[in-house]
Every structure is written in structure tokens, then in C-alpha cells.
Amino acid sequence: MKKILVPFDFSKTAVNAFRFAVDVALQSKGTIYLLHVIELPVINDPVIMPVMTFEQDFLKTLRDKAVAQFDKVIAKYATGVKVSKNVEFGSPARTINDFANKQGVDLIVMGSHGASGLREIFIGSNAEKVVRNSSIPVLIFKNYFKGAIKNIVFPNTLDLEKMQDFTMKVKALQAFFKAKVHIVYINTPTNFTSDTVTLARLKAFAKQFMFKDFTLNIFNHQYEEEGILEFAKSIDADLIAVGTHGRKGISHLINGSLAENIVNHSKSAIWTYNLTLETAPV
């Protein structure tokens, strides 16, 4: 976690994410890239476009104002940490992912206000959109997290073919934070197996990947997402590590995304990893 990107809109949740990123950077001796994205209206009218050319001074003013606000936040929270200040213009989610790939960051840490109702179905939060499209792990915060991450929930489908690289990433996350991992299988009516069979599979999984400092858990619930959230709450988890398939378009609208739903609804911090990378070189 040497290069940490923090998308920053100067909200309370963004400050919460930045403060946590500072703690990570101090531990890893890394660099934080603060990124403020200014979304401009899309103008397709050729008559109006020439008028926009004189707006360069206005854009510079916006950039300078953001940098000045960066300076205040850095002075307050980031003593002793290397911070790069960046301002870009464009669509927030796309710009964040493009910037992350260009800079070769190891982790994106961002705040989220969440989304609900029709907004969640048709629009979603910026954090949700970043999670959906990012090839880089994303760590999402809503509240200020003070202290060390001690308990990580690792929901597991026991689909070893799709979980190998993801599992190794979770182990690396555990090692970095020196945390306990709570491996949990959510038993639902539509995907039910007996506890005896499931526990045997969980033990085999933990042995295969040589987990240390962990617990094995079976949690029964009607729905997987709610089961994960309730289990995390029951053990007072600091972080939930989940995979996403990065569904887009009609597939996303119909099938949704477990990871994105958890991002919107969880009060715990969420770490996500794109499972579609399992079949590609990392």
C-alpha cells in the first residue's frame, strides 16, 4: 500500500477516508494522492463552445481554490506524510479510475454517502461506480475510523476456482493490519447446504490457504447481503472484504451487485476486489 488514492470532495466522509489513509501511509511509508474531480456540464452546441474558451481563468480559479482547501486539510491531518495534490475535470467515477490506473496506485480509499431507493437502482453512488469499474482494490468509509482494524469479515462462497487470488489479497490485507479474519458462509434458502458439509468445506478452505488467526462461521439468513451485514454487526467487525464482478448495463440492472449493495448499506468499512481479475494477470 505504497500508493494510496483518496478521491476528495471536501465532505465529512472524504475527510474520514483521508484520515484513515494517513494512518495507512504512515505504516507503509507510502504516498497519498488527493484527487478532487470537478464535473463540468457537457456542451454539444457548436455556437456555445467558442464562448467556453474564455472560461480558462474560471477553471484555474476552481483549481486554485481546491488546492488551497487541500492545504488546510493536509496541515490539519497529514503531518509527516507525503501528499500529492491533484485536481481534474470530468466525470467523477471515470476520472478516479483513470487517474488510479495512470498513477499505478495500490489502493483507493474513499468516503461514501451511500445511495438508496430509485437513486440506488438507476444511478448509484460515486463510490459504487468506482467499485464497479475499478481494477484496483477500493476501501470505502462512511464514518471516521479511529484505531487499528482488528476484525475483518471475509464472506466466502467456497468457489475455489474464482477465489484464489482474491483470498491471497485478503490474507495480505490481514497481514498488513495484523487483524483476525472471520471467514463466513451465508446459508440461504436458495443456496442451502447442511452445516456439517459446509463446516468441513470451510476447514478445508482455511487449511488449503494456510490461514492463521481466523474463525470459521456459518450464518443462516434469507438473503446473502443482509446475512453478511448482520454477521458483521454481530461480531462488531471493522471491515468487510468482498469481491465484485463489475457488472454493467442490463446485467447490472437485473442482477445487481452484492458488493455495491453492501457499499451502500454497510456502516462498517468495506474493502472490495474485482473478481473478474481472477482470470487475468495481476
N, C-alpha and C positions, 0 to 999 in steps of 0.2 A: 504494500500500500504506500508506495513512494510518491505516486502522483494522484492527487485527490481533487476531483472537480466538484465544486459547490455552486450549482445554479442559484442565483440570488436575486430575489425581487424585493428585498428590504422588509419583508413581512416578519412577523414574530416566528413563524415556523422556519423561515430561511435562516434566521439568527440562531435558532435551536440547532439546525443542521450544521451551521458553520462552527458553533462552539464544540460540537462533538468532533467535527473534522479536525479541529485544532488539537484535541486530545490525541486523535489517531496520528496526526502528523508529528506531534512531539514524541510519540512512542516509536514511530518508524523513521524519524528524521527525514520526513518527506516534505513535499511542496504542495500547497493548496492553490488551486486555480479558481479564483472567484469569477463567476460569469454572470453578467446582467444582460438579459436579452430584451431589447426594445422592439416591440411589434408595431410595424408601420402599416397603414392601410394599403391595400393593393389597388393600384390605379391603372386601368387599361385604356382610359380615354386619351388619345394622342394630342388632343387640344390642351389637356391639363398637364401632361407630362413635362413640357418645357418650363412650366411655371415652377415645377419641383426643383429645378436645378439651383435656384437661388436659396433653397432651404438648407444648403450645406452648413451655413452658420448656425441654424436652429439645431441641426443634428449634432454639431460639435458642442453646442450648449448642453444638450441632453447627455452626451458622453461625459463632459466635464463634471456635470452635476452628479452623475453616477459614481465617478472616480472619487469625488470629494466625499460622498457618503461612504464609499468603501474605506477611505482613510480613517473615518471616525470609528467604524466597526472594527477594523484591524487594530487601531490603537487601544480599543477597549478590551478586545478578547484574544488577540493573537500575538502577544509579546513572545519573542523568541522563535517564531515560526515564519518560514519563507512563504510569502503570499504573492501570487501573480494576479494583477487586476485586469479584467477583460470586459469590454462592452461590445456587443454585436447587435446587428439589426436583422430581424427576420422572425419567422415562426418559432416560438419558444422551444417546443419539443424537438423539432427537426434541427434547430441550431445547436441545442445542447448536445444531441447525439453526434452531429457532425464535428463539433468542437472537441468532444471527448475522443473520437477516433483520430482526429488530426494530431492531437497532443499526445496520444498514446497513454491516456490515464488508466490507472488500475481500478479505480472505484469512483462512482458518482454518489455523492451524499447530498440529499435534497430534502427540503421540507414539503409537506403536503397538507392542503386544507381538506382533502377528500372530495368526494362527489356523491350525490345521491339522487334518487328519483329519475326523471327523464334525462336530466343532465348526465347522470352516470351511464345510462343506456346509449345515448346518442352522441355525447360529447366527451365525457370523462374529464378527469383532472390532468394537468400537465404532467404530474408525477406518473400517472397511469400510462400516459402516452410515451413517456421516456422509457418506462419499464417494458412496454410492448415492443419497442423498436431497438432497444439497446443491446449491443453485443458485449457490453461491459457490466459487471455486477453493479447493482444500484441499491443503496441503503437509504430507506425512507424514514423520516421522523415527523411526527406531529407535535410532540411535546418535548420540552427540554429534558435531556437525559443526563443526569449527574452521577458520576461514579463509573465503576467498571461494569462491563457486560458479563454477567455471571451465569445466566441460564439461556441457552439457545434451543428453541423448539425446531426440530427437523422432521416435518411431515414426510412420510415415506410411503410410496406406492408399492415398494418391493419389486419394481420393474427394473431388474439389474441392467438390462441392455441399454436403458435410457438414463440410468442414474449414475454411471461410473464416474465420469468427470465431475458431475455436479457434487457427488459425495466427497470427492477429493477436495473440491473447493470449500465445502462445508467444514471438512477437517482442518483445512488451512485457516479458515475463519476462527474455528475453535482454538487452534494453537495460538493465533495472534492475540486473542482476548483472554486466553487461559481460562476458558469457560467450561461448564458442564453442558453436554448435549443431551437433549431429551428426544430420542427417536420415537415417533408416534405413528401408528397406523390408525386411520379413521375408518371404523367399520360402519358402513351404511347399508340400508336395506337392499339397495341396488347392486352393492359390491360386497356382499357378506361372505365371510369365512369364519369358521369356528375359532375361538380364542386359542385353543390348543395348537391348531395348524398355524395360525398367524404368529404366535409366540415363537414357535420353532423356526419359522422363516426369519423373524426379526433377529433371533440369536445367531442364525447362520449368516445373516447380513452383517451384523456387528463383528462377527469373527472374521469374515472374509476381508473386511476393510480395516481390521485391527483397531477398532475404536477403543479409546481409553476415557475414563471419567464420563460415563454416559448412563442413561437409564433407558429401558425398553418399555413402551407403553401401548396399550390398545384402548382406544376411546370410541365408544359407541354413540352414534348420532345419526339423525335422519339425513343431514346434509354435510358434505365434506367441509365446506368453507366454515360453517358455523361450528362444526366439531373442532376444527383447528383453533378457531378463536376462543372457544370455551375452554379447551385444554390449556392453551397458553395462559389464559386468565387464572385457571385453577392452580397453576404452579408459579404464578407471578413471573412469567417469562419476560426477559428484557428484549429478546429478539426472536423473530420467526424467520427461518430460512426457507424460501420456496422457489420452485422453478416455474418458468413461464414458457409457453410455446409460441409467443409472439403472434397470435392470430390477428389477422387484419380483415377488413372488408366484411363481406357477408358472413364469413366463418366466425369472425369476432362477434358480430351482432347476434348470430344464432346461438353459438356455443359459449360465448363469453370467455373469461379467463379467470381461473381460480386466484392466481397471483394478483391480478389487478383488482379483483373484488376485495381481497384481503388488504391491499394497499389502501383502498377507500374506507374500509370499515374497522381496521385494527387500531387499537390505542397503543399497542407495542410497536417498537421499531421493526421494520421489515427489510430483509436482505433478499434480493431476487437475482436469479441467474437464468439466462436464456437457454433452455434445454435443446433448442434446435442446433446449438453449437456442439452437441454430443457427437454428431456425425461429421463435424468439420475440424480441421486442425486448430488448436488453440494457441 
